[in-house]
Amino acid sequence: MNTILFLLHPGFEELEAVGPIDILRRSGLEVVLASTSDQLNLEGRNGIVLTADTLLSDIENPLSFEAIVVPGGPGVMELRKTPKIAELLKQFADSGKPTAAICAAPLLLKDAGLLASDTQIAAHFTCQKEIPNLDANSPFVEDGKIYTSRGAGDAIAFGLALAARFAGRDKAIEVAESICLSAEDVL
């Protein structure tokens, strides 16, 4: 796995972005931050500004990336009003590429038609009405190539689990140990 497309949207949850981005980059993966807006500088829900590498609209072929990751946060509700995001997630899934979302972002997977009634999924507890079968107890849930997580408190576990799938378990363990985590605690 070489390149991961990481979507940043206005109102993203900072921990759910920075934690996994950091872990994936420590794992030696190329992570491209793509703004879903028309601005490279994006403000998260708590006023922290991140600078994207590119605008999503400037990427000629998003499917040239090997995986896609979407953080949650209140900005997800605005993303839900943009059908192209759900369409992009569906294209990744239909191509057999890993599609990952944390917190409220799994609602975008729902909008894309990727959640069957038996799909195992984690999401923020506030998504329970729309995703009645969500797993409220697991920090990371894998169902085929759909990877989900509950929220900001799981951001490091989410990042390490993604690193294990994208860079290999040994690399994820190495990264976990380098940040003073026991691999057993998170993998």
Stockholm file with secondary structure:
# STOCKHOLM 1.0

chainA/1-187         MNTILFLLHPGFEELEAVGPIDILRRSGLEVVLASTSDQLNLEGRNGIVLTADTLLSDIENPLSFEAIVVPGGPGVMELRKTPKIAELLKQFADSGKPTAAICAAPLLLKDAGLLASDTQIAAHFTCQKEIPNLDANSPFVEDGKIYTSRGAGDAIAFGLALAARFAGRDKAIEVAESICLSAEDVL
#=GR chainA/1-187 SS CCEEEEEECTTCCHHHHHHHHHHHHHTTCEEEEEESSSCSEEECTTSCEEECSEEGGGCSCGGGSSEEEECCSTTHHHHTTCHHHHHHHHHHHHTTCCEEEETTTHHHHHHTTCCCTTCCCCCCGGGTTTSTTCCSSCSCEEETTEEEECCGGGHHHHHHHHHHHHHCHHHHHHHHHHTTCCHHHHC
#=GC SS_cons         CCEEEEEECTTCCHHHHHHHHHHHHHTTCEEEEEESSSCSEEECTTSCEEECSEEGGGCSCGGGSSEEEECCSTTHHHHTTCHHHHHHHHHHHHTTCCEEEETTTHHHHHHTTCCCTTCCCCCCGGGTTTSTTCCSSCSCEEETTEEEECCGGGHHHHHHHHHHHHHCHHHHHHHHHHTTCCHHHHC
//
